[in-house]
Amino acid sequence: MRRLADKLIDLRVFADAEGRMNLSLVDVGGSALIVSQFTLFADMSRGRRPSLLKAGDPQRAEQLYEVFVQQFRARGIETQTGSFGADMRVSIENDGPVTLVLSTDEWPTRV
């Protein structure tokens, strides 16, 4: 959780004075909204309904979620959260045509 939190906090995705993605959340004095999303573990390989049979233990997931949130707060990032396991409606405003996929796994090569 610490590695992933540090990666997100230090990721340079905000524009600098020249418009380049060169500043981190810390650099811009940003805040975070961290919302759990268990549906990322849904299996859609068969049928028309997502299977959650292989999803992790909800109690363990909540513990990991809380540890992740605490990593942001420990770094001084103002952090808001959703309610774990609740139905929530979250609205966002995307700024830019960028989608990033992050992993804590070591990559043997860089693409």
C-alpha positions as CSV (number, residue, x, y, z in Angstrom):
1,M,0.0,0.0,0.0
2,R,2.8,2.4,0.8
3,R,4.5,1.8,-2.6
4,L,1.3,2.4,-4.5
5,A,0.4,5.5,-2.4
6,D,3.9,6.9,-2.9
7,K,3.7,6.2,-6.6
8,L,0.4,8.1,-6.9
9,I,1.4,11.0,-4.7
10,D,4.7,11.5,-6.5
11,L,3.4,10.9,-10.0
12,R,4.2,14.0,-12.1
13,V,0.9,14.4,-14.0
14,F,0.0,18.1,-13.4
15,A,1.0,20.8,-15.8
16,D,3.9,23.1,-15.0
17,A,4.2,26.7,-16.3
18,E,5.0,25.5,-19.8
19,G,2.0,23.1,-19.8
20,R,4.2,20.0,-19.5
21,M,3.1,17.2,-17.1
22,N,5.9,17.8,-14.7
23,L,4.3,18.4,-11.2
24,S,3.1,16.0,-8.6
25,L,0.2,16.2,-6.2
26,V,2.6,17.6,-3.5
27,D,4.0,20.2,-6.0
28,V,0.5,21.6,-6.7
29,G,-0.8,21.3,-3.1
30,G,-3.5,19.0,-4.2
31,S,-5.9,16.8,-2.3
32,A,-7.2,13.3,-2.8
33,L,-10.6,11.6,-2.9
34,I,-10.1,7.8,-2.4
35,V,-13.1,5.6,-3.1
36,S,-13.0,1.8,-2.9
37,Q,-14.2,-0.1,-5.9
38,F,-14.6,-3.8,-5.3
39,T,-16.0,-4.4,-8.8
40,L,-12.5,-4.3,-10.2
41,F,-12.3,-7.9,-9.1
42,A,-15.4,-9.0,-11.0
43,D,-15.0,-11.9,-13.5
44,M,-16.8,-11.2,-16.8
45,S,-15.5,-14.2,-18.7
46,R,-18.8,-16.1,-18.8
47,G,-22.4,-15.1,-19.2
48,R,-23.9,-11.6,-18.8
49,R,-23.6,-11.1,-15.1
50,P,-20.3,-10.2,-13.3
51,S,-19.1,-13.0,-10.9
52,L,-17.7,-11.8,-7.6
53,L,-16.9,-15.4,-6.4
54,K,-13.1,-14.8,-6.7
55,A,-13.2,-11.4,-5.1
56,G,-11.0,-10.9,-2.0
57,D,-12.2,-11.0,1.6
58,P,-14.2,-7.8,2.3
59,Q,-12.7,-7.4,5.8
60,R,-9.1,-7.7,4.4
61,A,-10.0,-5.3,1.5
62,E,-11.2,-2.7,4.0
63,Q,-8.0,-3.0,6.0
64,L,-5.9,-2.5,2.9
65,Y,-8.1,0.5,1.9
66,E,-7.6,2.1,5.3
67,V,-3.8,1.6,5.2
68,F,-3.8,3.1,1.7
69,V,-5.7,6.2,2.9
70,Q,-3.4,6.6,5.9
71,Q,-0.4,6.6,3.6
72,F,-1.8,9.7,1.9
73,R,-2.6,11.4,5.2
74,A,0.9,10.5,6.6
75,R,2.4,12.4,3.7
76,G,0.3,15.5,4.5
77,I,-2.2,15.1,1.7
78,E,-5.7,16.3,2.5
79,T,-7.7,13.2,1.9
80,Q,-11.4,12.5,1.7
81,T,-12.9,9.1,1.5
82,G,-16.0,7.3,0.5
83,S,-17.8,4.8,2.7
84,F,-16.3,1.4,2.2
85,G,-18.8,-1.1,0.8
86,A,-21.6,1.5,0.3
87,D,-23.4,2.4,-2.9
88,M,-22.1,5.9,-3.8
89,R,-22.5,8.3,-6.6
90,V,-19.2,10.1,-7.4
91,S,-18.9,12.8,-10.0
92,I,-15.5,13.9,-11.5
93,E,-14.3,16.3,-14.0
94,N,-11.5,15.0,-16.2
95,D,-9.0,17.5,-17.4
96,G,-7.1,16.2,-20.4
97,P,-6.9,13.2,-22.7
98,V,-4.7,11.1,-20.5
99,T,-5.4,7.7,-19.0
100,L,-2.8,6.0,-16.9
101,V,-2.6,2.4,-15.8
102,L,-0.5,1.9,-12.6
103,S,1.0,-1.2,-11.1
104,T,3.2,-2.0,-8.2
105,D,4.6,-5.0,-10.0
106,E,8.2,-4.8,-11.3
107,W,8.3,-4.6,-15.1
108,P,11.2,-6.5,-16.7
109,T,11.3,-4.0,-19.5
110,R,10.1,-0.5,-20.1
111,V,7.8,0.2,-23.0
